[in-house]
């Protein structure tokens, strides 16, 4: 199904001014231990205390009965006030350190950023 926004709505959104969402999905390798996966969960949950541009963080594991997750099990949903918040987050030392927890245990990562509309 294709959704098309009217030009007046889509053109009124400005990346610098809109709430910015950063959605991260992880697919872990088959032999990642529960302890390793738990370490990733803990490290991601700790980021809001270290990076002040994070306005909110939600996360959870897949519980969908549709079986369309393609092996992705974990979703982290990060909210920033605007795109500038993400621009601070991505190169931040705490984020870069977090990325090291993924080495050797993540098979795939999927990231989608979008401007929130209400």
PEFENVEN-V309174 format. One record per pair of residues at least 6 apart in sequence whose ideal C-beta (glycine too) atoms are under 8 Angstrom apart, sorted by the first residue. I is the first residue (numbers start at 1). J is the second residue. D is the distance in whole Angstrom. If there is no record, write none. Layout:
I;J;D
I;J;D
This chain:
9;117;7
13;115;5
13;117;7
15;82;8
15;83;5
15;115;6
16;82;6
16;83;6
16;84;7
17;82;6
18;82;7
18;83;8
18;115;4
18;116;6
18;117;8
19;55;8
19;79;6
19;80;7
19;81;7
19;82;7
19;115;7
19;116;4
20;79;7
20;80;4
20;81;7
20;82;6
20;83;5
20;85;6
20;86;5
20;113;7
20;114;8
20;115;6
20;116;7
21;77;7
21;78;7
21;79;6
21;80;8
21;113;7
21;114;5
21;115;8
21;116;5
22;77;8
22;78;4
22;79;8
22;80;7
22;86;6
22;89;7
22;111;7
22;113;5
23;75;7
23;76;7
23;77;6
23;78;8
23;111;7
23;112;5
23;113;7
23;114;8
24;44;8
24;75;7
24;76;4
24;78;7
24;109;7
24;110;7
24;111;5
25;72;4
25;74;7
25;75;5
25;76;8
25;109;7
25;110;4
25;111;8
26;40;7
26;72;7
26;73;7
26;74;4
26;76;8
26;102;8
26;106;6
26;108;8
26;109;6
27;70;7
27;71;4
27;72;5
27;73;7
27;106;7
27;107;5
27;108;4
27;109;8
27;110;8
28;36;8
28;37;6
28;73;6
28;74;8
28;105;6
28;106;6
28;107;6
29;104;8
29;105;6
29;106;7
29;107;5
30;107;8
32;105;4
32;106;8
36;105;5
37;74;8
37;105;7
39;101;6
40;74;8
40;101;5
40;102;6
40;105;7
40;106;8
41;59;7
41;74;7
43;97;8
43;98;5
43;101;5
44;57;8
44;59;7
44;76;5
44;98;6
45;57;7
45;59;7
46;94;8
46;98;8
47;54;6
47;57;7
47;78;8
47;94;6
47;95;7
47;98;6
48;54;4
48;56;8
48;57;5
50;92;8
50;94;4
51;88;7
51;89;5
51;92;5
51;94;5
51;95;7
53;80;6
53;81;7
53;84;7
53;85;4
53;86;8
53;88;4
53;89;6
54;78;6
54;79;7
54;80;7
54;85;7
54;89;7
55;79;5
55;80;6
55;81;6
55;85;7
56;78;7
56;79;4
57;76;7
57;77;7
57;78;5
57;79;7
58;76;8
58;77;4
59;74;7
59;75;6
59;76;5
59;77;7
60;74;8
60;75;6
61;73;5
61;74;6
61;75;8
62;69;5
62;72;7
62;73;5
62;74;8
62;75;7
71;107;7
71;108;7
72;108;7
72;110;6
78;89;8
79;116;8
80;86;5
80;89;7
86;113;7
89;95;6
102;109;7
